[in-house]
Amino acid sequence: MRLLLVEDDNHVAAALSAVLRRHGFDVTHARNGEEALRALVPGGAGFGVVLLDLGLPDQDGFELCGRIRKRTSTPVIMVTARSDVRSRIHGLNLGADDYVVKPYDTGELLARIHAVSRRTAHEGTGGPGESTLRFGSVHIDLPTRQVSVDGTVVQLTRKEFDLLALLAQRPGVVFRREQIISEVWRTSWEGTGRTLEVHVASLRSKLRRPALIETVRGVGYRLAAPAA
């Protein structure tokens, strides 16, 4: 995956780039906002994710995020020392896909990069032949975010669909509760656990297939396709 790192500190950028390359990323480093915008020129080589530091020398990182969002739908992860809730909300409202506070764990950053790239891939998948997941009589259409059971469309909330689509990525594989909360709710707040349980219960009820989403006690959930 090609990744654009927007970071004015060359030492920080070099260290982070080395880690990212070891994990298979092709990293382009932009030292300021204008370099980032030139790298994101329409029609140019696409990036899978933009890592955006907010403390840039030529312009405010929030302003740059807004300009990037007007130019491209590439996922943006803000990386900053600003930890207050107001800054996080402001960044997400401007179109950022995630917000990571320094100092951060490298493993968490890598997980968040993969998470936003997976979400974007699902939302942008084209062609019904490649984008409709089928689990018995349950059909999940990723581009239209529509789910049907026995041919009847089931009305799901945004989070319910995101949760179902996440589990459907790898049927039979257990997703840890912390991972689900991070990818669907974009938070690590433990109090979200109860919300997760409520959404799972609601999905089971709406799909009328309670065995489709299995609980793995003490770990998380998995989607088990019914036998044909």
Backbone bond lengths (Angstrom), bond angles and torsions (degrees), N, CA, C in turn:
res aa  C-N    CA-C-N  psi(-1)  N-CA   C-N-CA  omega(-1)  CA-C   N-CA-C  phi
1 M - - - 1.461 - - 1.524 110.18 -
2 R 1.333 116.25 136.60 1.462 120.66 175.88 1.525 108.35 -85.50
3 L 1.311 115.99 135.03 1.460 122.04 -175.21 1.515 109.45 -131.99
4 L 1.328 116.83 133.71 1.465 121.96 176.73 1.518 109.08 -101.21
5 L 1.327 116.46 118.40 1.458 122.60 178.69 1.519 108.90 -102.82
6 V 1.323 116.64 115.99 1.458 121.95 179.98 1.520 107.73 -104.53
7 E 1.340 116.50 102.23 1.463 122.49 -172.00 1.521 108.83 -151.98
8 D 1.356 116.67 125.02 1.462 119.35 -176.11 1.527 113.07 -83.16
9 D 1.325 117.89 -18.54 1.459 121.25 -179.94 1.531 108.96 -87.64
10 N 1.349 115.60 112.00 1.463 119.81 -175.46 1.526 112.54 -64.12
11 H 1.333 117.60 -35.10 1.457 120.57 -179.61 1.530 110.98 -67.12
12 V 1.326 115.62 -44.86 1.467 120.15 177.67 1.521 109.90 -63.02
13 A 1.326 116.11 -43.70 1.464 120.61 -178.27 1.527 111.29 -63.34
14 A 1.336 116.42 -41.40 1.466 119.94 -178.53 1.524 110.88 -64.79
15 A 1.331 116.56 -43.85 1.458 120.18 -179.03 1.523 111.34 -65.62
16 L 1.349 115.99 -45.34 1.462 119.54 -179.17 1.526 111.08 -67.89
17 S 1.331 116.95 -39.43 1.466 120.39 179.08 1.522 110.94 -60.76
18 A 1.336 116.11 -39.83 1.465 120.17 -180.00 1.525 110.67 -62.22
19 V 1.336 116.25 -42.59 1.465 120.51 178.74 1.530 110.47 -64.49
20 L 1.322 116.05 -45.63 1.463 120.25 -177.90 1.528 111.38 -63.51
21 R 1.334 116.71 -39.60 1.472 119.70 179.77 1.512 111.20 -67.26
22 R 1.336 116.44 -33.99 1.467 118.84 177.35 1.519 111.02 -64.53
23 H 1.327 116.17 -23.86 1.463 120.30 179.50 1.534 111.22 -99.31
24 G 1.308 116.93 17.24 1.457 120.83 170.54 1.515 116.99 92.59
25 F 1.335 118.41 8.33 1.456 120.35 -179.45 1.528 111.13 -88.75
26 D 1.323 115.79 143.70 1.464 122.81 172.50 1.524 106.32 -96.59
27 V 1.338 117.36 105.07 1.466 122.19 -169.02 1.525 111.38 -99.64
28 T 1.333 115.80 130.86 1.460 123.00 169.29 1.518 107.82 -111.54
29 H 1.333 116.74 129.51 1.457 120.81 -176.18 1.530 110.36 -103.89
30 A 1.330 116.05 123.92 1.462 122.75 173.03 1.523 108.23 -111.64
31 R 1.331 116.94 129.45 1.468 121.15 -174.24 1.525 113.71 -88.50
32 N 1.303 116.96 -12.42 1.463 119.99 178.76 1.523 109.21 -155.20
33 G 1.330 115.12 -179.97 1.450 119.76 -175.55 1.514 114.25 -64.83
34 E 1.322 116.57 -41.21 1.463 119.34 -178.03 1.526 111.61 -66.05
35 E 1.327 116.93 -38.70 1.467 119.46 175.88 1.530 110.45 -62.59
36 A 1.322 115.70 -39.36 1.466 119.59 179.42 1.522 110.92 -63.38
37 L 1.325 116.97 -44.45 1.462 120.44 -178.87 1.525 111.13 -66.29
38 R 1.315 117.52 -35.73 1.471 119.91 177.47 1.533 110.34 -66.42
39 A 1.338 116.08 -36.91 1.466 119.83 179.30 1.523 111.36 -68.19
40 L 1.320 115.82 -27.16 1.463 120.98 -177.95 1.523 112.81 -96.59
41 V 1.326 116.71 24.59 1.463 120.65 -178.36 1.525 109.81 -58.79
42 P 1.351 117.77 133.83 1.469 120.38 -179.98 1.522 111.07 -56.89
43 G 1.334 115.83 136.24 1.451 120.04 179.89 1.510 113.38 90.45
44 G 1.340 116.69 -10.63 1.454 120.09 178.90 1.518 111.36 -81.53
45 A 1.329 114.57 -178.32 1.461 118.95 179.19 1.527 109.89 -62.69
46 G 1.313 116.89 131.81 1.453 120.69 -174.04 1.517 113.56 -80.67
47 F 1.323 115.16 152.64 1.461 122.70 175.35 1.517 108.41 -109.62
48 G 1.335 115.33 147.73 1.445 119.70 176.92 1.513 112.60 -80.89
49 V 1.352 116.69 -33.21 1.470 122.65 -177.34 1.526 108.34 -151.91
50 V 1.338 115.90 148.18 1.463 122.47 170.60 1.525 108.04 -112.94
51 L 1.337 116.64 123.26 1.471 122.00 171.52 1.510 107.13 -96.42
52 L 1.314 117.22 114.13 1.462 122.03 -170.78 1.523 111.90 -115.43
53 D 1.335 116.32 112.52 1.456 120.88 172.06 1.528 107.96 -79.39
54 L 1.318 117.76 138.52 1.467 120.36 -175.78 1.523 113.43 -83.01
55 G 1.343 117.60 -21.52 1.463 120.40 -176.49 1.514 112.02 -90.22
56 L 1.334 117.34 74.07 1.458 121.83 -177.16 1.525 111.07 -100.63
57 P 1.335 117.88 152.46 1.465 120.27 -174.28 1.526 114.61 -76.79
58 D 1.336 118.19 -24.75 1.463 119.09 -172.05 1.518 114.39 -104.33
59 Q 1.328 117.63 -17.46 1.460 119.81 179.38 1.517 110.11 -165.09
60 D 1.322 115.33 160.27 1.454 120.87 -179.71 1.526 109.82 -67.83
61 G 1.336 116.15 135.83 1.450 120.03 -178.11 1.515 113.41 -62.17
62 F 1.333 117.07 -33.22 1.460 119.86 177.14 1.529 110.09 -64.36
63 E 1.325 115.98 -43.63 1.465 119.81 178.28 1.526 110.65 -60.74
64 L 1.331 115.34 -42.58 1.461 119.79 -179.91 1.521 110.96 -63.22
65 C 1.322 117.81 -39.27 1.459 120.91 178.43 1.524 110.37 -58.44
66 G 1.321 116.49 -43.27 1.457 120.21 178.39 1.521 112.02 -62.62
67 R 1.328 116.68 -39.58 1.469 120.85 179.26 1.533 110.87 -68.34
68 I 1.332 115.58 -39.10 1.467 119.54 177.54 1.516 110.35 -63.10
69 R 1.333 116.07 -43.39 1.468 119.65 -177.40 1.529 111.26 -64.46
70 K 1.328 118.03 -31.95 1.460 120.21 177.62 1.528 111.30 -71.55
71 R 1.324 116.30 -23.39 1.463 121.13 -174.96 1.521 112.87 -93.80
72 T 1.329 117.49 -32.81 1.460 121.10 -173.41 1.519 110.69 -153.03
73 S 1.326 115.37 157.11 1.465 120.69 176.13 1.522 112.01 -95.59
74 T 1.340 116.77 9.28 1.470 120.73 179.08 1.526 110.37 -56.06
75 P 1.337 118.60 132.60 1.468 120.41 179.41 1.523 112.11 -58.00
76 V 1.330 116.23 138.86 1.460 122.54 179.23 1.529 109.11 -118.93
77 I 1.326 115.74 125.40 1.462 121.36 172.94 1.516 107.98 -110.73
78 M 1.322 117.09 116.59 1.460 121.12 176.92 1.527 109.65 -77.88
79 V 1.328 116.46 132.44 1.459 122.13 178.68 1.525 106.83 -122.89
80 T 1.327 116.83 114.86 1.460 119.49 -170.71 1.522 112.25 -156.68
81 A 1.311 115.60 162.68 1.458 121.23 175.22 1.530 111.51 -87.14
82 R 1.325 117.86 -7.08 1.465 121.82 -179.40 1.527 108.78 -75.88
83 S 1.311 115.93 108.03 1.468 119.97 -173.19 1.522 113.67 -103.62
84 D 1.325 118.57 -2.86 1.462 119.41 -176.40 1.521 110.45 -70.43
85 V 1.308 115.40 149.04 1.457 121.84 -175.71 1.520 111.38 -61.64
86 R 1.340 117.52 -37.91 1.464 120.32 -178.14 1.524 111.14 -60.38
87 S 1.347 117.02 -40.92 1.462 120.38 179.11 1.512 110.86 -65.53
88 R 1.334 116.59 -40.53 1.466 119.72 179.11 1.521 110.81 -62.21
89 I 1.317 116.16 -47.09 1.467 120.38 -179.46 1.519 110.16 -61.80
90 H 1.344 116.84 -42.65 1.455 121.03 179.92 1.523 110.50 -60.63
91 G 1.321 116.88 -44.14 1.459 120.81 -179.79 1.520 111.96 -62.82
92 L 1.333 117.18 -44.75 1.453 120.80 179.59 1.526 111.32 -65.87
93 N 1.323 116.91 -36.80 1.462 120.37 178.52 1.527 112.10 -67.27
94 L 1.325 116.95 -26.82 1.460 121.09 178.29 1.522 112.23 -78.91
95 G 1.324 116.74 -8.79 1.454 119.73 177.35 1.507 115.32 116.62
96 A 1.342 117.96 2.18 1.462 119.26 176.32 1.520 109.69 -64.97
97 D 1.323 116.17 145.56 1.456 120.92 -179.16 1.526 112.41 -91.22
98 D 1.334 116.45 -20.67 1.463 120.75 177.98 1.523 107.86 -161.57
99 Y 1.341 115.50 169.41 1.460 121.31 -172.06 1.526 106.69 -146.71
100 V 1.335 117.13 115.02 1.461 122.29 -177.33 1.529 108.83 -115.03
101 V 1.327 116.06 129.31 1.465 121.14 -176.30 1.529 110.68 -97.50
102 K 1.337 116.17 132.73 1.465 121.98 175.12 1.532 109.12 -77.60
103 P 1.328 118.61 147.19 1.465 126.78 -9.82 1.521 110.15 -74.74
104 Y 1.311 117.07 143.21 1.456 121.61 -176.89 1.527 109.78 -122.43
105 D 1.315 114.74 160.11 1.460 120.62 174.67 1.529 108.13 -82.96
106 T 1.325 117.66 131.72 1.458 121.16 -177.37 1.523 111.62 -59.78
107 G 1.324 116.44 -37.80 1.458 119.98 178.34 1.514 111.98 -61.02
108 E 1.335 116.17 -40.14 1.465 119.66 178.72 1.528 110.51 -66.21
109 L 1.334 116.96 -41.79 1.460 120.20 179.26 1.526 110.35 -60.57
110 L 1.327 117.27 -45.14 1.460 121.08 179.22 1.529 110.76 -61.32
111 A 1.334 116.30 -41.19 1.462 120.23 179.44 1.519 110.81 -63.28
112 R 1.327 116.59 -40.16 1.466 120.35 -179.79 1.533 111.20 -68.37
113 I 1.329 116.99 -37.15 1.467 120.56 176.98 1.522 109.89 -60.81
114 H 1.332 116.24 -48.19 1.460 119.98 179.88 1.528 111.02 -64.62
115 A 1.330 116.68 -35.94 1.464 120.42 -178.07 1.526 111.20 -64.87
116 V 1.337 117.54 -49.05 1.464 119.19 -178.12 1.517 111.38 -68.66
117 S 1.324 117.94 -32.57 1.465 119.53 178.66 1.522 110.57 -69.32
118 R 1.346 117.63 -36.05 1.466 120.41 176.64 1.524 111.16 -66.51
119 R 1.333 116.50 -43.09 1.464 118.77 179.29 1.509 111.17 -61.03
120 T 1.332 117.15 -41.91 1.455 121.34 -178.99 1.516 110.44 -66.54
121 A 1.328 116.80 -39.72 1.463 120.19 179.11 1.517 110.70 -61.43
122 H 1.339 116.71 -40.42 1.463 120.06 179.09 1.525 111.29 -66.05
123 E 1.327 116.78 -43.56 1.457 120.13 -176.34 1.518 111.49 -69.78
124 G 1.346 116.89 -26.83 1.455 119.64 -176.10 1.508 114.00 -101.52
125 T 1.300 119.27 3.77 1.457 120.92 -177.81 1.518 110.08 -64.52
126 G 1.304 117.22 135.12 1.457 120.70 -178.55 1.513 111.07 -113.31
127 G 1.341 115.48 154.29 1.456 119.38 174.46 1.507 112.30 86.45
128 P 1.344 118.10 118.28 1.450 120.43 -176.86 1.509 113.32 -62.71
129 G 1.350 117.65 -27.82 1.449 119.39 -179.03 1.509 112.83 -65.54
130 E 1.338 116.89 -29.00 1.455 120.87 -175.82 1.520 112.69 -103.06
131 S 1.319 117.12 -12.45 1.451 119.03 -168.58 1.515 114.50 -118.13
132 T 1.311 117.87 2.75 1.452 120.32 177.79 1.524 109.27 -104.13
133 L 1.316 115.82 120.30 1.456 121.43 178.50 1.524 108.58 -96.48
134 R 1.325 116.62 135.47 1.460 120.87 -176.54 1.518 110.26 -122.61
135 F 1.306 115.78 128.43 1.458 122.78 177.04 1.521 107.07 -130.91
136 G 1.331 115.02 87.34 1.450 119.30 -173.46 1.517 109.31 65.40
137 S 1.312 116.89 -125.17 1.466 121.21 -178.99 1.529 112.71 -88.01
138 V 1.333 116.97 2.37 1.472 121.56 179.04 1.519 108.43 -96.16
139 H 1.326 116.55 120.25 1.457 122.41 178.77 1.531 109.29 -115.11
140 I 1.332 116.09 131.49 1.465 122.13 -179.57 1.518 108.06 -117.52
141 D 1.319 117.18 112.43 1.466 121.87 178.78 1.525 108.62 -98.34
142 L 1.322 116.43 109.35 1.458 120.79 -172.12 1.534 113.78 -69.12
143 P 1.349 120.29 -46.38 1.472 118.56 -178.10 1.519 113.78 -62.09
144 T 1.338 117.17 -39.59 1.465 119.82 -178.46 1.515 112.75 -90.31
145 R 1.357 116.19 -6.24 1.467 121.93 -178.78 1.540 109.82 55.08
146 Q 1.324 114.30 44.96 1.462 120.10 -177.68 1.523 109.69 -120.16
147 V 1.311 116.05 138.41 1.464 122.76 178.86 1.526 108.61 -122.60
148 S 1.333 115.47 136.01 1.459 119.70 177.29 1.519 109.70 -130.58
149 V 1.316 115.62 149.41 1.464 123.15 176.81 1.515 107.43 -127.49
150 D 1.345 116.50 122.78 1.467 121.74 -176.46 1.524 111.59 53.81
151 G 1.348 115.96 35.08 1.454 120.96 177.25 1.511 115.32 85.02
152 T 1.319 117.86 -3.62 1.465 121.67 -179.33 1.524 109.88 -104.21
153 V 1.337 116.70 128.52 1.462 121.02 -179.01 1.519 110.24 -68.27
154 V 1.331 115.39 133.78 1.462 122.42 178.44 1.520 108.55 -106.03
155 Q 1.310 116.93 127.38 1.458 121.01 -178.68 1.535 110.11 -80.70
156 L 1.328 116.55 114.26 1.455 122.19 178.15 1.518 110.18 -114.55
157 T 1.321 116.34 149.83 1.451 120.24 171.86 1.527 108.53 -73.37
158 R 1.319 116.78 168.25 1.464 120.94 -179.53 1.530 111.18 -59.03
159 K 1.312 117.29 -45.78 1.459 120.81 -178.65 1.524 111.54 -68.70
160 E 1.318 117.05 -36.41 1.462 119.59 177.40 1.526 110.48 -62.14
161 F 1.343 116.02 -43.13 1.467 118.38 178.36 1.522 111.11 -65.78
162 D 1.342 117.00 -44.12 1.470 120.30 179.90 1.529 110.84 -59.31
163 L 1.308 116.15 -40.39 1.467 120.48 179.62 1.518 110.85 -65.74
164 L 1.321 117.10 -45.85 1.462 120.80 -179.69 1.531 110.72 -64.83
165 A 1.334 116.86 -42.98 1.460 120.34 -179.46 1.524 111.42 -63.94
166 L 1.338 116.55 -36.64 1.464 120.04 178.09 1.525 110.61 -63.06
167 L 1.325 117.11 -49.92 1.462 120.51 -179.54 1.529 111.30 -63.23
168 A 1.337 116.41 -33.08 1.459 120.87 -177.41 1.524 113.00 -73.23
169 Q 1.327 117.09 -13.55 1.463 120.04 177.69 1.518 110.91 -58.45
170 R 1.328 115.37 -42.43 1.463 120.44 -175.84 1.533 109.42 -137.96
171 P 1.324 116.65 78.57 1.470 119.29 -179.80 1.521 111.08 -59.26
172 G 1.327 114.87 136.96 1.460 120.48 -178.65 1.508 113.90 91.04
173 V 1.344 116.92 -14.88 1.464 121.30 179.78 1.525 108.96 -94.47
174 V 1.319 117.10 134.10 1.467 121.35 -178.56 1.525 110.09 -80.10
175 F 1.319 116.18 127.74 1.456 122.38 172.90 1.530 107.96 -99.67
176 R 1.314 116.25 123.80 1.459 120.32 178.83 1.527 110.24 -64.53
177 R 1.333 115.42 148.44 1.466 120.21 179.94 1.524 110.64 -55.99
178 E 1.350 115.81 -43.08 1.471 119.30 -178.70 1.530 111.14 -62.62
179 Q 1.330 116.17 -37.84 1.456 120.24 179.69 1.523 111.39 -66.96
180 I 1.336 116.09 -43.04 1.467 120.10 179.16 1.524 110.40 -62.09
181 I 1.326 116.34 -45.92 1.466 120.56 -178.74 1.519 110.28 -62.44
182 S 1.346 116.84 -40.18 1.458 120.80 -179.89 1.527 111.78 -64.93
183 E 1.349 116.44 -42.35 1.456 119.88 -173.49 1.531 113.47 -83.97
184 V 1.314 118.01 -33.93 1.458 120.54 -177.77 1.522 111.69 -90.09
185 W 1.349 115.93 -43.72 1.474 119.48 -178.03 1.531 112.46 -99.93
186 R 1.348 116.66 -8.35 1.466 122.03 177.11 1.525 111.58 56.66
187 T 1.297 115.92 43.44 1.453 121.08 178.54 1.518 108.80 -151.19
188 S 1.313 116.21 161.08 1.463 120.30 174.95 1.520 110.60 -113.06
189 W 1.321 117.07 10.84 1.465 121.64 -177.21 1.528 109.97 -64.43
190 E 1.317 117.12 122.12 1.458 121.36 -174.97 1.515 112.40 -62.85
191 G 1.323 116.67 -27.89 1.455 119.41 -179.14 1.516 113.61 -64.09
192 T 1.338 117.05 -14.54 1.457 120.51 179.36 1.522 111.29 -71.88
193 G 1.333 117.85 -14.33 1.451 121.43 -178.22 1.512 112.96 -55.68
194 R 1.320 117.32 -41.85 1.459 120.79 178.79 1.525 110.16 -64.34
195 T 1.328 117.53 -38.51 1.455 121.54 177.61 1.525 110.24 -61.59
196 L 1.337 117.07 -39.98 1.458 121.40 177.95 1.526 110.18 -60.32
197 E 1.315 117.69 -46.45 1.462 121.26 179.95 1.530 111.16 -59.50
198 V 1.313 116.25 -41.58 1.464 120.73 -180.00 1.520 110.56 -64.02
199 H 1.331 117.33 -42.13 1.463 121.02 -179.38 1.534 111.26 -67.16
200 V 1.332 116.97 -38.45 1.463 119.80 177.45 1.531 109.79 -63.63
201 A 1.314 116.51 -44.63 1.465 120.43 179.05 1.526 111.16 -61.66
202 S 1.325 116.17 -40.39 1.457 120.25 179.78 1.534 111.02 -65.83
203 L 1.326 117.00 -41.26 1.462 120.56 178.21 1.532 111.00 -62.02
204 R 1.318 116.25 -45.21 1.464 119.52 179.84 1.524 110.85 -59.16
205 S 1.317 115.67 -39.71 1.459 119.87 -179.05 1.525 111.55 -69.94
206 K 1.330 116.82 -45.90 1.466 120.34 -176.80 1.529 112.00 -68.36
207 L 1.331 116.85 -37.05 1.463 120.24 -178.95 1.524 112.39 -79.92
208 R 1.338 115.74 -15.94 1.471 121.41 -178.84 1.532 110.81 58.24
209 R 1.304 115.84 29.65 1.458 122.80 178.07 1.530 107.98 -135.52
210 P 1.340 117.79 71.36 1.463 120.01 -173.89 1.526 113.76 -59.83
211 A 1.326 117.40 -24.82 1.466 119.52 -178.59 1.528 112.43 -82.83
212 L 1.337 117.21 -7.88 1.463 119.67 -177.42 1.527 111.58 -67.20
213 I 1.333 116.60 -38.27 1.468 120.83 177.92 1.522 107.75 -106.97
214 E 1.319 115.46 112.62 1.456 121.33 -176.34 1.521 111.13 -96.56
215 T 1.316 116.10 140.66 1.456 122.02 174.19 1.526 109.03 -92.12
216 V 1.324 115.92 127.42 1.464 121.23 173.90 1.522 105.58 -105.76
217 R 1.297 116.85 102.58 1.458 122.45 -170.01 1.523 112.27 -55.98
218 G 1.329 114.11 132.06 1.452 120.49 178.50 1.515 114.47 78.68
219 V 1.343 116.81 -3.02 1.472 119.58 -177.49 1.525 111.27 -123.72
220 G 1.322 116.67 -65.74 1.460 119.20 -176.25 1.511 112.12 174.09
221 Y 1.345 117.00 -137.46 1.451 122.29 -175.92 1.515 110.74 -136.57
222 R 1.335 115.20 157.28 1.460 120.38 172.68 1.520 109.01 -144.75
223 L 1.317 114.74 157.52 1.439 119.95 177.31 1.522 108.48 -101.20
224 A 1.318 115.62 126.51 1.468 120.91 -178.40 1.508 108.30 -115.40
225 A 1.318 116.83 111.87 1.453 120.48 178.79 1.514 109.69 -67.11
226 P 1.332 117.93 132.94 1.461 120.51 179.54 1.516 110.92 -66.39
227 A 1.304 116.14 153.45 1.472 119.70 179.40 1.520 110.15 -65.28
228 A 1.316 114.30 142.44 1.476 119.42 -178.07 1.528 109.76 -69.98
